[in-house]
Amino acid sequence: MHGFRSTFSTYMNDLPELNPRIIDACIEHQMGDPIEQSYNRSGWLNKRRHYMEVWNDYCASLANI
């Protein structure tokens, strides 16, 4: 699992238009200090969904080689 997460993180962080905090949320890294975690529970679901679509498109492009 760790290899998958690192591959995902590496690819996504190479895309300058994507937010590293949301990338980390996609791979379930704990963000911020405990106080921030207790107040920010949004989870960025819609943004994470978009990021996973970006990842899906990348993976699908490799399968079509």
CHARMM-style PDB file with segment names, atoms N, HN, CA, C and O in Angstrom:
ATOM      1  N   MET     1       0.817  -1.195   0.000  1.00  0.00      PROA
ATOM      2  CA  MET     1       0.000   0.000   0.000  1.00  0.00      PROA
ATOM      3  C   MET     1       0.860   1.258   0.000  1.00  0.00      PROA
ATOM      4  O   MET     1       0.518   2.245  -0.651  1.00  0.00      PROA
ATOM      5  N   HSD     2       1.982   1.227   0.732  1.00  0.00      PROA
ATOM      6  HN  HSD     2       2.260   0.425   1.260  1.00  0.00      PROA
ATOM      7  CA  HSD     2       2.810   2.421   0.803  1.00  0.00      PROA
ATOM      8  C   HSD     2       3.359   2.795  -0.566  1.00  0.00      PROA
ATOM      9  O   HSD     2       3.454   3.981  -0.882  1.00  0.00      PROA
ATOM     10  N   GLY     3       3.723   1.813  -1.384  1.00  0.00      PROA
ATOM     11  HN  GLY     3       3.646   0.850  -1.127  1.00  0.00      PROA
ATOM     12  CA  GLY     3       4.219   2.103  -2.726  1.00  0.00      PROA
ATOM     13  C   GLY     3       3.172   2.777  -3.585  1.00  0.00      PROA
ATOM     14  O   GLY     3       3.487   3.677  -4.363  1.00  0.00      PROA
ATOM     15  N   PHE     4       1.932   2.349  -3.452  1.00  0.00      PROA
ATOM     16  HN  PHE     4       1.676   1.618  -2.820  1.00  0.00      PROA
ATOM     17  CA  PHE     4       0.839   2.988  -4.188  1.00  0.00      PROA
ATOM     18  C   PHE     4       0.689   4.441  -3.760  1.00  0.00      PROA
ATOM     19  O   PHE     4       0.557   5.334  -4.596  1.00  0.00      PROA
ATOM     20  N   ARG     5       0.708   4.668  -2.462  1.00  0.00      PROA
ATOM     21  HN  ARG     5       0.815   3.942  -1.783  1.00  0.00      PROA
ATOM     22  CA  ARG     5       0.553   6.034  -1.955  1.00  0.00      PROA
ATOM     23  C   ARG     5       1.698   6.933  -2.412  1.00  0.00      PROA
ATOM     24  O   ARG     5       1.467   8.078  -2.799  1.00  0.00      PROA
ATOM     25  N   SER     6       2.920   6.430  -2.374  1.00  0.00      PROA
ATOM     26  HN  SER     6       3.107   5.499  -2.060  1.00  0.00      PROA
ATOM     27  CA  SER     6       4.050   7.260  -2.779  1.00  0.00      PROA
ATOM     28  C   SER     6       4.019   7.541  -4.279  1.00  0.00      PROA
ATOM     29  O   SER     6       4.360   8.644  -4.706  1.00  0.00      PROA
ATOM     30  N   THR     7       3.618   6.567  -5.075  1.00  0.00      PROA
ATOM     31  HN  THR     7       3.341   5.671  -4.729  1.00  0.00      PROA
ATOM     32  CA  THR     7       3.490   6.784  -6.524  1.00  0.00      PROA
ATOM     33  C   THR     7       2.425   7.828  -6.819  1.00  0.00      PROA
ATOM     34  O   THR     7       2.636   8.739  -7.620  1.00  0.00      PROA
ATOM     35  N   PHE     8       1.274   7.685  -6.161  1.00  0.00      PROA
ATOM     36  HN  PHE     8       1.102   6.945  -5.511  1.00  0.00      PROA
ATOM     37  CA  PHE     8       0.187   8.657  -6.319  1.00  0.00      PROA
ATOM     38  C   PHE     8       0.666  10.052  -5.920  1.00  0.00      PROA
ATOM     39  O   PHE     8       0.474  11.014  -6.663  1.00  0.00      PROA
ATOM     40  N   SER     9       1.283  10.159  -4.757  1.00  0.00      PROA
ATOM     41  HN  SER     9       1.439   9.378  -4.153  1.00  0.00      PROA
ATOM     42  CA  SER     9       1.727  11.453  -4.250  1.00  0.00      PROA
ATOM     43  C   SER     9       2.762  12.086  -5.175  1.00  0.00      PROA
ATOM     44  O   SER     9       2.692  13.282  -5.459  1.00  0.00      PROA
ATOM     45  N   THR    10       3.709  11.302  -5.638  1.00  0.00      PROA
ATOM     46  HN  THR    10       3.766  10.330  -5.407  1.00  0.00      PROA
ATOM     47  CA  THR    10       4.739  11.820  -6.529  1.00  0.00      PROA
ATOM     48  C   THR    10       4.140  12.361  -7.814  1.00  0.00      PROA
ATOM     49  O   THR    10       4.458  13.475  -8.229  1.00  0.00      PROA
ATOM     50  N   TYR    11       3.273  11.577  -8.448  1.00  0.00      PROA
ATOM     51  HN  TYR    11       3.015  10.672  -8.111  1.00  0.00      PROA
ATOM     52  CA  TYR    11       2.665  12.022  -9.705  1.00  0.00      PROA
ATOM     53  C   TYR    11       1.823  13.282  -9.482  1.00  0.00      PROA
ATOM     54  O   TYR    11       1.961  14.262 -10.214  1.00  0.00      PROA
ATOM     55  N   MET    12       0.966  13.251  -8.485  1.00  0.00      PROA
ATOM     56  HN  MET    12       0.854  12.455  -7.890  1.00  0.00      PROA
ATOM     57  CA  MET    12       0.041  14.359  -8.264  1.00  0.00      PROA
ATOM     58  C   MET    12       0.780  15.634  -7.851  1.00  0.00      PROA
ATOM     59  O   MET    12       0.394  16.727  -8.265  1.00  0.00      PROA
ATOM     60  N   ASN    13       1.837  15.509  -7.041  1.00  0.00      PROA
ATOM     61  HN  ASN    13       2.151  14.621  -6.705  1.00  0.00      PROA
ATOM     62  CA  ASN    13       2.581  16.702  -6.623  1.00  0.00      PROA
ATOM     63  C   ASN    13       3.408  17.299  -7.755  1.00  0.00      PROA
ATOM     64  O   ASN    13       3.876  18.432  -7.639  1.00  0.00      PROA
ATOM     65  N   ASP    14       3.598  16.564  -8.845  1.00  0.00      PROA
ATOM     66  HN  ASP    14       3.219  15.644  -8.940  1.00  0.00      PROA
ATOM     67  CA  ASP    14       4.263  17.117 -10.027  1.00  0.00      PROA
ATOM     68  C   ASP    14       3.325  17.976 -10.865  1.00  0.00      PROA
ATOM     69  O   ASP    14       3.766  18.644 -11.801  1.00  0.00      PROA
ATOM     70  N   LEU    15       2.038  17.964 -10.538  1.00  0.00      PROA
ATOM     71  HN  LEU    15       1.680  17.421  -9.778  1.00  0.00      PROA
ATOM     72  CA  LEU    15       1.062  18.788 -11.253  1.00  0.00      PROA
ATOM     73  C   LEU    15       0.876  20.082 -10.468  1.00  0.00      PROA
ATOM     74  O   LEU    15       0.245  20.078  -9.411  1.00  0.00      PROA
ATOM     75  N   PRO    16       1.419  21.191 -10.974  1.00  0.00      PROA
ATOM     76  CA  PRO    16       1.450  22.421 -10.176  1.00  0.00      PROA
ATOM     77  C   PRO    16       0.074  22.992  -9.841  1.00  0.00      PROA
ATOM     78  O   PRO    16      -0.046  23.777  -8.901  1.00  0.00      PROA
ATOM     79  N   GLU    17      -0.944  22.628 -10.571  1.00  0.00      PROA
ATOM     80  HN  GLU    17      -0.847  21.990 -11.335  1.00  0.00      PROA
ATOM     81  CA  GLU    17      -2.272  23.184 -10.313  1.00  0.00      PROA
ATOM     82  C   GLU    17      -2.998  22.490  -9.154  1.00  0.00      PROA
ATOM     83  O   GLU    17      -4.077  22.924  -8.749  1.00  0.00      PROA
ATOM     84  N   LEU    18      -2.411  21.422  -8.626  1.00  0.00      PROA
ATOM     85  HN  LEU    18      -1.535  21.069  -8.955  1.00  0.00      PROA
ATOM     86  CA  LEU    18      -3.057  20.683  -7.549  1.00  0.00      PROA
ATOM     87  C   LEU    18      -2.497  21.082  -6.193  1.00  0.00      PROA
ATOM     88  O   LEU    18      -1.310  21.378  -6.055  1.00  0.00      PROA
ATOM     89  N   ASN    19      -3.370  21.085  -5.199  1.00  0.00      PROA
ATOM     90  HN  ASN    19      -4.334  20.844  -5.310  1.00  0.00      PROA
ATOM     91  CA  ASN    19      -3.034  21.504  -3.843  1.00  0.00      PROA
ATOM     92  C   ASN    19      -2.441  20.330  -3.058  1.00  0.00      PROA
ATOM     93  O   ASN    19      -3.100  19.301  -2.907  1.00  0.00      PROA
ATOM     94  N   PRO    20      -1.214  20.466  -2.558  1.00  0.00      PROA
ATOM     95  CA  PRO    20      -0.590  19.369  -1.812  1.00  0.00      PROA
ATOM     96  C   PRO    20      -1.382  18.919  -0.582  1.00  0.00      PROA
ATOM     97  O   PRO    20      -1.336  17.744  -0.217  1.00  0.00      PROA
ATOM     98  N   ARG    21      -2.097  19.825   0.052  1.00  0.00      PROA
ATOM     99  HN  ARG    21      -2.134  20.780  -0.244  1.00  0.00      PROA
ATOM    100  CA  ARG    21      -2.908  19.444   1.222  1.00  0.00      PROA
ATOM    101  C   ARG    21      -4.037  18.496   0.821  1.00  0.00      PROA
ATOM    102  O   ARG    21      -4.365  17.567   1.559  1.00  0.00      PROA
ATOM    103  N   ILE    22      -4.616  18.729  -0.322  1.00  0.00      PROA
ATOM    104  HN  ILE    22      -4.350  19.483  -0.921  1.00  0.00      PROA
ATOM    105  CA  ILE    22      -5.695  17.852  -0.775  1.00  0.00      PROA
ATOM    106  C   ILE    22      -5.125  16.525  -1.251  1.00  0.00      PROA
ATOM    107  O   ILE    22      -5.745  15.478  -1.063  1.00  0.00      PROA
ATOM    108  N   ILE    23      -3.960  16.563  -1.862  1.00  0.00      PROA
ATOM    109  HN  ILE    23      -3.457  17.413  -2.016  1.00  0.00      PROA
ATOM    110  CA  ILE    23      -3.286  15.318  -2.250  1.00  0.00      PROA
ATOM    111  C   ILE    23      -3.053  14.462  -1.014  1.00  0.00      PROA
ATOM    112  O   ILE    23      -3.329  13.263  -1.028  1.00  0.00      PROA
ATOM    113  N   ASP    24      -2.548  15.068   0.054  1.00  0.00      PROA
ATOM    114  HN  ASP    24      -2.324  16.042   0.066  1.00  0.00      PROA
ATOM    115  CA  ASP    24      -2.333  14.319   1.298  1.00  0.00      PROA
ATOM    116  C   ASP    24      -3.649  13.794   1.866  1.00  0.00      PROA
ATOM    117  O   ASP    24      -3.693  12.689   2.406  1.00  0.00      PROA
ATOM    118  N   ALA    25      -4.708  14.570   1.749  1.00  0.00      PROA
ATOM    119  HN  ALA    25      -4.672  15.468   1.311  1.00  0.00      PROA
ATOM    120  CA  ALA    25      -6.007  14.102   2.233  1.00  0.00      PROA
ATOM    121  C   ALA    25      -6.476  12.887   1.433  1.00  0.00      PROA
ATOM    122  O   ALA    25      -7.121  11.992   1.980  1.00  0.00      PROA
ATOM    123  N   CYS    26      -6.153  12.857   0.141  1.00  0.00      PROA
ATOM    124  HN  CYS    26      -5.629  13.584  -0.303  1.00  0.00      PROA
ATOM    125  CA  CYS    26      -6.537  11.710  -0.693  1.00  0.00      PROA
ATOM    126  C   CYS    26      -5.883  10.417  -0.216  1.00  0.00      PROA
ATOM    127  O   CYS    26      -6.460   9.337  -0.346  1.00  0.00      PROA
ATOM    128  N   ILE    27      -4.686  10.534   0.332  1.00  0.00      PROA
ATOM    129  HN  ILE    27      -4.218  11.411   0.437  1.00  0.00      PROA
ATOM    130  CA  ILE    27      -3.998   9.329   0.809  1.00  0.00      PROA
ATOM    131  C   ILE    27      -4.071   9.213   2.331  1.00  0.00      PROA
ATOM    132  O   ILE    27      -3.316   8.469   2.957  1.00  0.00      PROA
ATOM    133  N   GLU    28      -4.995   9.965   2.897  1.00  0.00      PROA
ATOM    134  HN  GLU    28      -5.609  10.569   2.388  1.00  0.00      PROA
ATOM    135  CA  GLU    28      -5.351   9.883   4.311  1.00  0.00      PROA
ATOM    136  C   GLU    28      -4.229  10.242   5.263  1.00  0.00      PROA
ATOM    137  O   GLU    28      -4.131   9.677   6.353  1.00  0.00      PROA
ATOM    138  N   HSD    29      -3.381  11.177   4.862  1.00  0.00      PROA
ATOM    139  HN  HSD    29      -3.460  11.636   3.977  1.00  0.00      PROA
ATOM    140  CA  HSD    29      -2.402  11.709   5.819  1.00  0.00      PROA
ATOM    141  C   HSD    29      -3.133  12.675   6.743  1.00  0.00      PROA
ATOM    142  O   HSD    29      -4.016  13.412   6.304  1.00  0.00      PROA
ATOM    143  N   GLN    30      -2.770  12.672   8.003  1.00  0.00      PROA
ATOM    144  HN  GLN    30      -2.053  12.073   8.359  1.00  0.00      PROA
ATOM    145  CA  GLN    30      -3.346  13.610   8.961  1.00  0.00      PROA
ATOM    146  C   GLN    30      -2.756  14.990   8.703  1.00  0.00      PROA
ATOM    147  O   GLN    30      -1.537  15.158   8.675  1.00  0.00      PROA
ATOM    148  N   MET    31      -3.617  15.962   8.517  1.00  0.00      PROA
ATOM    149  HN  MET    31      -4.607  15.826   8.540  1.00  0.00      PROA
ATOM    150  CA  MET    31      -3.164  17.303   8.194  1.00  0.00      PROA
ATOM    151  C   MET    31      -3.324  18.224   9.397  1.00  0.00      PROA
ATOM    152  O   MET    31      -4.334  18.168  10.098  1.00  0.00      PROA
ATOM    153  N   GLY    32      -2.325  19.070   9.632  1.00  0.00      PROA
ATOM    154  HN  GLY    32      -1.505  19.115   9.062  1.00  0.00      PROA
ATOM    155  CA  GLY    32      -2.407  20.079  10.670  1.00  0.00      PROA
ATOM    156  C   GLY    32      -2.224  19.518  12.072  1.00  0.00      PROA
ATOM    157  O   GLY    32      -2.006  18.324  12.274  1.00  0.00      PROA
ATOM    158  N   ASP    33      -2.320  20.416  13.011  1.00  0.00      PROA
ATOM    159  HN  ASP    33      -2.497  21.386  12.847  1.00  0.00      PROA
ATOM    160  CA  ASP    33      -2.204  20.008  14.410  1.00  0.00      PROA
ATOM    161  C   ASP    33      -3.557  19.489  14.907  1.00  0.00      PROA
ATOM    162  O   ASP    33      -4.552  19.601  14.192  1.00  0.00      PROA
ATOM    163  N   PRO    34      -3.610  18.931  16.100  1.00  0.00      PROA
ATOM    164  CA  PRO    34      -4.879  18.371  16.600  1.00  0.00      PROA
ATOM    165  C   PRO    34      -6.027  19.380  16.654  1.00  0.00      PROA
ATOM    166  O   PRO    34      -7.184  19.014  16.445  1.00  0.00      PROA
ATOM    167  N   ILE    35      -5.714  20.642  16.932  1.00  0.00      PROA
ATOM    168  HN  ILE    35      -4.775  20.939  17.102  1.00  0.00      PROA
ATOM    169  CA  ILE    35      -6.773  21.658  16.982  1.00  0.00      PROA
ATOM    170  C   ILE    35      -7.355  21.859  15.591  1.00  0.00      PROA
ATOM    171  O   ILE    35      -8.575  21.879  15.428  1.00  0.00      PROA
ATOM    172  N   GLU    36      -6.494  22.009  14.583  1.00  0.00      PROA
ATOM    173  HN  GLU    36      -5.503  21.994  14.716  1.00  0.00      PROA
ATOM    174  CA  GLU    36      -6.982  22.170  13.208  1.00  0.00      PROA
ATOM    175  C   GLU    36      -7.791  20.957  12.778  1.00  0.00      PROA
ATOM    176  O   GLU    36      -8.829  21.103  12.133  1.00  0.00      PROA
ATOM    177  N   GLN    37      -7.332  19.769  13.124  1.00  0.00      PROA
ATOM    178  HN  GLN    37      -6.488  19.650  13.648  1.00  0.00      PROA
ATOM    179  CA  GLN    37      -8.042  18.550  12.751  1.00  0.00      PROA
ATOM    180  C   GLN    37      -9.432  18.509  13.381  1.00  0.00      PROA
ATOM    181  O   GLN    37     -10.378  18.022  12.762  1.00  0.00      PROA
ATOM    182  N   SER    38      -9.561  19.012  14.594  1.00  0.00      PROA
ATOM    183  HN  SER    38      -8.792  19.408  15.097  1.00  0.00      PROA
ATOM    184  CA  SER    38     -10.858  18.958  15.255  1.00  0.00      PROA
ATOM    185  C   SER    38     -11.840  19.964  14.673  1.00  0.00      PROA
ATOM    186  O   SER    38     -13.049  19.737  14.722  1.00  0.00      PROA
ATOM    187  N   TYR    39     -11.346  21.075  14.120  1.00  0.00      PROA
ATOM    188  HN  TYR    39     -10.364  21.259  14.080  1.00  0.00      PROA
ATOM    189  CA  TYR    39     -12.239  22.078  13.562  1.00  0.00      PROA
ATOM    190  C   TYR    39     -12.481  21.929  12.072  1.00  0.00      PROA
ATOM    191  O   TYR    39     -13.570  22.247  11.593  1.00  0.00      PROA
ATOM    192  N   ASN    40     -11.508  21.459  11.340  1.00  0.00      PROA
ATOM    193  HN  ASN    40     -10.624  21.200  11.729  1.00  0.00      PROA
ATOM    194  CA  ASN    40     -11.667  21.316   9.888  1.00  0.00      PROA
ATOM    195  C   ASN    40     -11.994  19.870   9.573  1.00  0.00      PROA
ATOM    196  O   ASN    40     -11.102  19.027   9.475  1.00  0.00      PROA
ATOM    197  N   ARG    41     -13.262  19.590   9.417  1.00  0.00      PROA
ATOM    198  HN  ARG    41     -13.987  20.274   9.496  1.00  0.00      PROA
ATOM    199  CA  ARG    41     -13.709  18.225   9.116  1.00  0.00      PROA
ATOM    200  C   ARG    41     -14.326  18.123   7.725  1.00  0.00      PROA
ATOM    201  O   ARG    41     -15.001  17.142   7.413  1.00  0.00      PROA
ATOM    202  N   SER    42     -14.097  19.126   6.899  1.00  0.00      PROA
ATOM    203  HN  SER    42     -13.549  19.923   7.153  1.00  0.00      PROA
ATOM    204  CA  SER    42     -14.731  19.152   5.588  1.00  0.00      PROA
ATOM    205  C   SER    42     -14.332  17.961   4.733  1.00  0.00      PROA
ATOM    206  O   SER    42     -15.163  17.407   4.014  1.00  0.00      PROA
ATOM    207  N   GLY    43     -13.081  17.566   4.804  1.00  0.00      PROA
ATOM    208  HN  GLY    43     -12.405  18.016   5.388  1.00  0.00      PROA
ATOM    209  CA  GLY    43     -12.611  16.431   4.021  1.00  0.00      PROA
ATOM    210  C   GLY    43     -12.452  16.721   2.545  1.00  0.00      PROA
ATOM    211  O   GLY    43     -11.956  15.871   1.804  1.00  0.00      PROA
ATOM    212  N   TRP    44     -12.856  17.896   2.095  1.00  0.00      PROA
ATOM    213  HN  TRP    44     -13.259  18.586   2.697  1.00  0.00      PROA
ATOM    214  CA  TRP    44     -12.710  18.291   0.694  1.00  0.00      PROA
ATOM    215  C   TRP    44     -13.208  17.213  -0.270  1.00  0.00      PROA
ATOM    216  O   TRP    44     -12.537  16.911  -1.257  1.00  0.00      PROA
ATOM    217  N   LEU    45     -14.352  16.643   0.001  1.00  0.00      PROA
ATOM    218  HN  LEU    45     -14.896  16.888   0.803  1.00  0.00      PROA
ATOM    219  CA  LEU    45     -14.827  15.506  -0.779  1.00  0.00      PROA
ATOM    220  C   LEU    45     -14.883  15.794  -2.278  1.00  0.00      PROA
ATOM    221  O   LEU    45     -14.390  14.988  -3.067  1.00  0.00      PROA
ATOM    222  N   ASN    46     -15.460  16.902  -2.688  1.00  0.00      PROA
ATOM    223  HN  ASN    46     -15.860  17.557  -2.047  1.00  0.00      PROA
ATOM    224  CA  ASN    46     -15.564  17.191  -4.124  1.00  0.00      PROA
ATOM    225  C   ASN    46     -14.197  17.402  -4.762  1.00  0.00      PROA
ATOM    226  O   ASN    46     -13.959  16.954  -5.883  1.00  0.00      PROA
ATOM    227  N   LYS    47     -13.302  18.082  -4.056  1.00  0.00      PROA
ATOM    228  HN  LYS    47     -13.496  18.446  -3.145  1.00  0.00      PROA
ATOM    229  CA  LYS    47     -11.959  18.292  -4.599  1.00  0.00      PROA
ATOM    230  C   LYS    47     -11.203  16.973  -4.660  1.00  0.00      PROA
ATOM    231  O   LYS    47     -10.491  16.708  -5.629  1.00  0.00      PROA
ATOM    232  N   ARG    48     -11.353  16.139  -3.623  1.00  0.00      PROA
ATOM    233  HN  ARG    48     -11.931  16.355  -2.836  1.00  0.00      PROA
ATOM    234  CA  ARG    48     -10.688  14.833  -3.636  1.00  0.00      PROA
ATOM    235  C   ARG    48     -11.225  13.969  -4.767  1.00  0.00      PROA
ATOM    236  O   ARG    48     -10.468  13.233  -5.400  1.00  0.00      PROA
ATOM    237  N   ARG    49     -12.507  14.053  -5.019  1.00  0.00      PROA
ATOM    238  HN  ARG    49     -13.122  14.652  -4.504  1.00  0.00      PROA
ATOM    239  CA  ARG    49     -13.102  13.293  -6.122  1.00  0.00      PROA
ATOM    240  C   ARG    49     -12.457  13.709  -7.440  1.00  0.00      PROA
ATOM    241  O   ARG    49     -12.115  12.860  -8.264  1.00  0.00      PROA
ATOM    242  N   HSD    50     -12.290  15.020  -7.638  1.00  0.00      PROA
ATOM    243  HN  HSD    50     -12.568  15.709  -6.969  1.00  0.00      PROA
ATOM    244  CA  HSD    50     -11.651  15.514  -8.867  1.00  0.00      PROA
ATOM    245  C   HSD    50     -10.212  14.996  -8.976  1.00  0.00      PROA
ATOM    246  O   HSD    50      -9.778  14.596 -10.056  1.00  0.00      PROA
ATOM    247  N   TYR    51      -9.477  15.005  -7.866  1.00  0.00      PROA
ATOM    248  HN  TYR    51      -9.830  15.330  -6.989  1.00  0.00      PROA
ATOM    249  CA  TYR    51      -8.099  14.536  -7.884  1.00  0.00      PROA
ATOM    250  C   TYR    51      -8.031  13.056  -8.231  1.00  0.00      PROA
ATOM    251  O   TYR    51      -7.129  12.625  -8.950  1.00  0.00      PROA
ATOM    252  N   MET    52      -8.963  12.291  -7.732  1.00  0.00      PROA
ATOM    253  HN  MET    52      -9.695  12.641  -7.148  1.00  0.00      PROA
ATOM    254  CA  MET    52      -8.982  10.861  -8.047  1.00  0.00      PROA
ATOM    255  C   MET    52      -9.329  10.641  -9.523  1.00  0.00      PROA
ATOM    256  O   MET    52      -8.878   9.664 -10.121  1.00  0.00      PROA
ATOM    257  N   GLU    53     -10.118  11.529 -10.108  1.00  0.00      PROA
ATOM    258  HN  GLU    53     -10.484  12.322  -9.621  1.00  0.00      PROA
ATOM    259  CA  GLU    53     -10.393  11.446 -11.548  1.00  0.00      PROA
ATOM    260  C   GLU    53      -9.131  11.745 -12.356  1.00  0.00      PROA
ATOM    261  O   GLU    53      -8.881  11.112 -13.381  1.00  0.00      PROA
ATOM    262  N   VAL    54      -8.342  12.708 -11.891  1.00  0.00      PROA
ATOM    263  HN  VAL    54      -8.546  13.223 -11.058  1.00  0.00      PROA
ATOM    264  CA  VAL    54      -7.059  13.009 -12.547  1.00  0.00      PROA
ATOM    265  C   VAL    54      -6.166  11.771 -12.504  1.00  0.00      PROA
ATOM    266  O   VAL    54      -5.555  11.406 -13.509  1.00  0.00      PROA
ATOM    267  N   TRP    55      -6.092  11.128 -11.339  1.00  0.00      PROA
ATOM    268  HN  TRP    55      -6.588  11.424 -10.523  1.00  0.00      PROA
ATOM    269  CA  TRP    55      -5.289   9.912 -11.174  1.00  0.00      PROA
ATOM    270  C   TRP    55      -5.820   8.795 -12.063  1.00  0.00      PROA
ATOM    271  O   TRP    55      -5.044   8.083 -12.699  1.00  0.00      PROA
ATOM    272  N   ASN    56      -7.130   8.643 -12.107  1.00  0.00      PROA
ATOM    273  HN  ASN    56      -7.761   9.222 -11.590  1.00  0.00      PROA
ATOM    274  CA  ASN    56      -7.742   7.616 -12.947  1.00  0.00      PROA
ATOM    275  C   ASN    56      -7.387   7.833 -14.420  1.00  0.00      PROA
ATOM    276  O   ASN    56      -7.045   6.886 -15.129  1.00  0.00      PROA
ATOM    277  N   ASP    57      -7.470   9.062 -14.864  1.00  0.00      PROA
ATOM    278  HN  ASP    57      -7.748   9.831 -14.289  1.00  0.00      PROA
ATOM    279  CA  ASP    57      -7.142   9.362 -16.264  1.00  0.00      PROA
ATOM    280  C   ASP    57      -5.679   9.025 -16.569  1.00  0.00      PROA
ATOM    281  O   ASP    57      -5.367   8.500 -17.637  1.00  0.00      PROA
ATOM    282  N   TYR    58      -4.793   9.331 -15.628  1.00  0.00      PROA
ATOM    283  HN  TYR    58      -5.047   9.758 -14.760  1.00  0.00      PROA
ATOM    284  CA  TYR    58      -3.381   8.999 -15.813  1.00  0.00      PROA
ATOM    285  C   TYR    58      -3.194   7.485 -15.897  1.00  0.00      PROA
ATOM    286  O   TYR    58      -2.520   6.999 -16.805  1.00  0.00      PROA
ATOM    287  N   CYS    59      -3.770   6.749 -14.980  1.00  0.00      PROA
ATOM    288  HN  CYS    59      -4.317   7.145 -14.242  1.00  0.00      PROA
ATOM    289  CA  CYS    59      -3.635   5.291 -14.972  1.00  0.00      PROA
ATOM    290  C   CYS    59      -4.224   4.679 -16.243  1.00  0.00      PROA
ATOM    291  O   CYS    59      -3.641   3.769 -16.831  1.00  0.00      PROA
ATOM    292  N   ALA    60      -5.376   5.186 -16.655  1.00  0.00      PROA
ATOM    293  HN  ALA    60      -5.850   5.925 -16.177  1.00  0.00      PROA
ATOM    294  CA  ALA    60      -6.015   4.668 -17.871  1.00  0.00      PROA
ATOM    295  C   ALA    60      -5.159   4.954 -19.096  1.00  0.00      PROA
ATOM    296  O   ALA    60      -5.129   4.147 -20.026  1.00  0.00      PROA
ATOM    297  N   SER    61      -4.463   6.089 -19.113  1.00  0.00      PROA
ATOM    298  HN  SER    61      -4.487   6.743 -18.358  1.00  0.00      PROA
ATOM    299  CA  SER    61      -3.608   6.398 -20.266  1.00  0.00      PROA
ATOM    300  C   SER    61      -2.446   5.404 -20.358  1.00  0.00      PROA
ATOM    301  O   SER    61      -1.996   5.072 -21.454  1.00  0.00      PROA
ATOM    302  N   LEU    62      -1.968   4.936 -19.219  1.00  0.00      PROA
ATOM    303  HN  LEU    62      -2.333   5.205 -18.328  1.00  0.00      PROA
ATOM    304  CA  LEU    62      -0.881   3.946 -19.238  1.00  0.00      PROA
ATOM    305  C   LEU    62      -1.377   2.587 -19.724  1.00  0.00      PROA
ATOM    306  O   LEU    62      -0.637   1.845 -20.371  1.00  0.00      PROA
ATOM    307  N   ALA    63      -2.601   2.272 -19.416  1.00  0.00      PROA
ATOM    308  HN  ALA    63      -3.202   2.875 -18.890  1.00  0.00      PROA
ATOM    309  CA  ALA    63      -3.167   0.981 -19.822  1.00  0.00      PROA
ATOM    310  C   ALA    63      -3.412   0.937 -21.330  1.00  0.00      PROA
ATOM    311  O   ALA    63      -3.504  -0.144 -21.913  1.00  0.00      PROA
ATOM    312  N   ASN    64      -3.515   2.089 -21.953  1.00  0.00      PROA
ATOM    313  HN  ASN    64      -3.440   2.966 -21.480  1.00  0.00      PROA
ATOM    314  CA  ASN    64      -3.788   2.136 -23.398  1.00  0.00      PROA
ATOM    315  C   ASN    64      -2.518   2.193 -24.235  1.00  0.00      PROA
ATOM    316  O   ASN    64      -2.583   2.411 -25.445  1.00  0.00      PROA
ATOM    317  N   ILE    65      -1.355   1.999 -23.599  1.00  0.00      PROA
ATOM    318  HN  ILE    65      -1.302   1.822 -22.616  1.00  0.00      PROA
ATOM    319  CA  ILE    65      -0.085   2.046 -24.343  1.00  0.00      PROA
ATOM    320  C   ILE    65       0.058   0.807 -25.214  1.00  0.00      PROA
ATOM    321  OT1 ILE    65       1.057   0.658 -25.917  1.00  0.00      PROA
TER     322      ILE     65
END
